């Protein structure tokens, strides 16, 4: 066997290992983000917090894309994250500030992925 073929097989094995590790890490981080959002989301009736989920889509090549989203109350995510104006019948009543719960969960997931991949590779 030539050196080229041996190096190619070693690089192929390493690439597959990195792809598998990255996929497992992204899957775990997205599930952790969903669990965090379920606990930190606003709970007036509880429906908004319960509806967080992970959607998997096909990425480039063998990779997968994990999307954390709110299934039924997706319109509320922007309002609760960034704040909104409260209006009544006489005009503007005031402003509600956002709580940033999505940004916090996103940053925690990013940190988890980076630290896991740095430790494993």
WOTABEL-V29025 format. One record per helix or strand. SS is the DSSP state (A for helix, B for strand). FROM is the first residue (numbers start at 0). TO is the last residue. If there is no record, write none. Layout:
BEGIN
ss;from;to
SS;FROM;TO
SS;FROM;TO
END
This chain:
BEGIN
ss;from;to
A;2;39
A;46;49
B;51;57
B;63;69
A;73;81
B;82;87
B;90;96
A;100;119
END
